[in-house]
Amino acid sequence: MESYIVPIGLTVIVLVLIAVAGCVVSMLFSSGMKRPKLPAYSLDQEWTLAPALYSATDIEPMALPRHFDPSDVEGGYASGKW
């Protein structure tokens, strides 16, 4: 078992160095990208976008982190005047 420590350790170190180098290269290539500026919204402006409200039936079924009954639903809905 002790004879495998050096080869495995060197392999892990080389893989980490390759990943770090890849991250640095990707940051260098993406540093000149221009992203569109979003206009700032303040509360004194009128909100012109439609609400984006979704109910639990609008999404695809998902695996829940616990057992559930068929009557259980994830999510809900919101209503009211803005």
Secondary structure, 3 states (H helix, E strand, C coil): CHHHHHHHHHHHHHHHHHHHHHHHHHHHHHCCCCCCCCCCCCCCCCCCCCCCCCCCCCCCCCCCCCCCCCCCCCCCCCCCCC
